[in-house]
Amino acid sequence: MARHVELADSGVQVKLRRPLAVGALSIITLGIYSIVWYYSVNREMRDFGVSRGDPRLAASRPWNSVLAITIGSLVVIPRLVSFVRTVTRVQAVEQLATGAPRSGFGLTAGLIAATVLPLASSAHRVGGAVALVGFVAFVLAVSLMQARLNAVWQASEAIAERFGAVPAASAS
């Protein structure tokens, strides 16, 4: 289902995950997988930033991100801040790897909707539907985020292969 890759140009261990599997596992495990996934991608982005000498990415703290989306979600603001910062990290990784910045609007909007819409679930007669839309927004956003990270990791792997460094890949 996923493939571990060592990016030869940086020595960073990353995991190519199927985006739809990330969303599906988040649903099946009632969100537990998404917490593990969130830590993993934040760690991968931090390690990539360290290897490339990017101080902003290198300074990120994956455990703080996890705390913000779990315990911090009781207050809502830490969860929102963590989501926005993670999208910013995805953009920074894309910029470092490809030299081309991409918009983070869709990811940010999806993650904000995933946080705010369930709060409105107490609305008269439509609460369940609003909460469901928020959950779907979250699943779509994490799937899209994984797809974007996969593109970066694959581009880095292809560049390394082109210049003679072959990354170590293994199935898991």
RODO-2510 file (C-alpha; in nm, 4 decimals, decimal comma):
residues 172
     n   res          X          Y          Z
     1     m     0,0000     0,0000     0,0000
     2     a     0,2851     0,2392     0,0756
     3     r     0,6442     0,2536    -0,0357
     4     h     0,9350     0,3779     0,1747
     5     v     1,1829     0,5869    -0,0208
     6     e     1,5123     0,7383     0,0800
     7     l     1,5606     1,0608    -0,1109
     8     a     1,9146     1,0196    -0,2360
     9     d     1,9732     1,3912    -0,2775
    10     s     1,8968     1,4479     0,0917
    11     g     1,9050     1,1103     0,2663
    12     v     1,5579     1,1711     0,4080
    13     q     1,3288     0,8709     0,4608
    14     v     0,9775     0,9403     0,3303
    15     k     0,6769     0,7295     0,2562
    16     l     0,4797     0,7362    -0,0663
    17     r     0,1238     0,6699     0,0457
    18     r    -0,1845     0,6273    -0,1663
    19     p    -0,3852     0,9466    -0,1137
    20     l    -0,7219     0,7722    -0,1180
    21     a    -0,5903     0,5138     0,1293
    22     v    -0,4993     0,7955     0,3669
    23     g    -0,8567     0,9231     0,3485
    24     a    -1,0094     0,5757     0,3738
    25     l    -0,7949     0,4737     0,6707
    26     s    -0,8863     0,8001     0,8420
    27     i    -1,2530     0,7051     0,8055
    28     i    -1,2142     0,3376     0,8983
    29     t    -1,0131     0,4121     1,2130
    30     l    -1,2412     0,7017     1,3115
    31     g    -0,9586     0,9513     1,2819
    32     i    -0,6829     0,7612     1,4655
    33     y    -0,4864     0,6974     1,1451
    34     s    -0,5076     1,0659     1,0530
    35     i    -0,3267     1,1571     1,3766
    36     v    -0,0438     0,9119     1,3023
    37     w    -0,0347     1,0304     0,9414
    38     y    -0,0250     1,3968     1,0496
    39     y     0,2763     1,3347     1,2724
    40     s     0,4517     1,1356     0,9979
    41     v     0,4133     1,3947     0,7222
    42     n     0,5148     1,6784     0,9542
    43     r     0,8265     1,4807     1,0531
    44     e     0,9078     1,4058     0,6884
    45     m     0,8751     1,7742     0,5980
    46     r     1,0914     1,8753     0,8969
    47     d     1,3612     1,6227     0,8009
    48     f     1,3498     1,7405     0,4390
    49     g     1,3903     2,1008     0,5574
    50     v     1,6873     2,0046     0,7767
    51     s     1,8556     1,8287     0,4842
    52     r     1,8008     2,1289     0,2578
    53     g     1,9042     2,3857     0,5182
    54     d     1,5630     2,5516     0,5434
    55     p     1,5432     2,7006     0,8950
    56     r     1,1620     2,7365     0,8974
    57     l     1,0998     2,3718     0,8103
    58     a     1,3817     2,2544     1,0363
    59     a     1,2311     2,4422     1,3322
    60     s     0,8929     2,2689     1,3068
    61     r     0,7916     2,0335     1,5845
    62     p     0,5782     1,7379     1,4686
    63     w     0,4654     1,6464     1,8222
    64     n     0,3424     2,0018     1,8809
    65     s     0,1409     1,9716     1,5595
    66     v    -0,0190     1,6512     1,6856
    67     l    -0,0973     1,8050     2,0239
    68     a    -0,2579     2,1016     1,8492
    69     i    -0,4937     1,8858     1,6412
    70     t    -0,5847     1,6545     1,9292
    71     i    -0,5878     1,8230     2,2693
    72     g    -0,5713     2,1711     2,1183
    73     s    -0,8864     2,1062     1,9182
    74     l    -1,0826     2,1516     2,2400
    75     v    -1,0028     2,5216     2,2090
    76     v    -1,0206     2,5150     1,8233
    77     i    -0,7600     2,7884     1,7595
    78     p    -0,4500     2,5638     1,8018
    79     r    -0,6001     2,3172     1,5535
    80     l    -0,6586     2,5919     1,2983
    81     v    -0,3084     2,7341     1,3458
    82     s    -0,1520     2,3892     1,3096
    83     f    -0,3441     2,3177     0,9896
    84     v    -0,2461     2,6520     0,8353
    85     r     0,1189     2,6018     0,9325
    86     t     0,1207     2,2491     0,7907
    87     v    -0,0147     2,3755     0,4586
    88     t     0,2591     2,6406     0,4643
    89     r     0,5138     2,3620     0,5197
    90     v     0,3766     2,1675     0,2236
    91     q     0,4191     2,4789     0,0097
    92     a     0,7750     2,5302     0,1410
    93     v     0,8674     2,1685     0,0604
    94     e     0,7241     2,2098    -0,2900
    95     q     0,9212     2,5316    -0,3339
    96     l     1,2457     2,3682    -0,2186
    97     a     1,2026     2,0579    -0,4324
    98     t     1,0680     2,2042    -0,7535
    99     g     1,1413     2,5752    -0,7342
   100     a     0,7769     2,6456    -0,8135
   101     p     0,5393     2,7695    -0,5443
   102     r     0,1842     2,6327    -0,5432
   103     s    -0,1273     2,7751    -0,3900
   104     g    -0,2360     2,6358    -0,0575
   105     f    -0,5839     2,7864    -0,0709
   106     g    -0,7713     2,4597    -0,1363
   107     l    -0,5884     2,2716     0,1378
   108     t    -0,6340     2,5531     0,3861
   109     a    -1,0023     2,5945     0,3023
   110     g    -1,0656     2,2214     0,3383
   111     l    -0,8886     2,1986     0,6727
   112     i    -1,0601     2,5096     0,8082
   113     a    -1,3959     2,3696     0,6960
   114     a    -1,3092     2,0415     0,8682
   115     t    -1,2509     2,2329     1,1904
   116     v    -1,5307     2,4883     1,1815
   117     l    -1,8209     2,2951     1,0298
   118     p    -1,8488     2,0363     1,3083
   119     l    -1,8838     2,3281     1,5512
   120     a    -2,2014     2,4239     1,3670
   121     s    -2,3384     2,0710     1,3983
   122     s    -2,5772     2,1809     1,6711
   123     a    -2,7692     2,3813     1,4121
   124     h    -3,1370     2,2997     1,3947
   125     r    -3,2233     2,0110     1,1541
   126     v    -2,9058     2,0306     0,9473
   127     g    -2,6423     1,9697     1,2136
   128     g    -2,5590     1,6153     1,1079
   129     a    -2,5259     1,7136     0,7437
   130     v    -2,2987     2,0064     0,8305
   131     a    -2,0768     1,7833     1,0450
   132     l    -2,0625     1,5266     0,7632
   133     v    -1,9544     1,7949     0,5157
   134     g    -1,6778     1,8929     0,7583
   135     f    -1,5607     1,5322     0,7830
   136     v    -1,5634     1,4920     0,4040
   137     a    -1,3656     1,8182     0,3725
   138     f    -1,1037     1,6771     0,6095
   139     v    -1,0732     1,3475     0,4207
   140     l    -1,0396     1,5302     0,0884
   141     a    -0,7848     1,7751     0,2289
   142     v    -0,5583     1,5050     0,3764
   143     s    -0,5819     1,3040     0,0550
   144     l    -0,4861     1,6104    -0,1499
   145     m    -0,2029     1,6961     0,0885
   146     q    -0,0635     1,3431     0,0553
   147     a    -0,0916     1,3599    -0,3244
   148     r     0,1052     1,6854    -0,3266
   149     l     0,3736     1,5420    -0,0982
   150     n     0,3954     1,2280    -0,3129
   151     a     0,4578     1,4489    -0,6160
   152     v     0,7441     1,6225    -0,4342
   153     w     0,8984     1,2980    -0,3111
   154     q     0,8708     1,1402    -0,6572
   155     a     1,0214     1,4481    -0,8233
   156     s     1,3128     1,4410    -0,5778
   157     e     1,3582     1,0696    -0,6408
   158     a     1,3554     1,1199    -1,0205
   159     i     1,6120     1,4000    -1,0003
   160     a     1,8388     1,1812    -0,7869
   161     e     1,8077     0,8917    -1,0330
   162     r     1,8851     1,1192    -1,3279
   163     f     2,2127     1,2280    -1,1666
   164     g     2,3231     0,8756    -1,0793
   165     a     2,2155     0,8423    -0,7149
   166     v     1,9644     0,5612    -0,6847
   167     p     1,7384     0,5857    -0,3777
   168     a     1,6713     0,2818    -0,1650
   169     a     1,3085     0,1769    -0,2022
   170     s     1,1237    -0,1012    -0,0290
   171     a     0,7614    -0,2045    -0,0214
   172     s     0,5720    -0,2197     0,3021
***
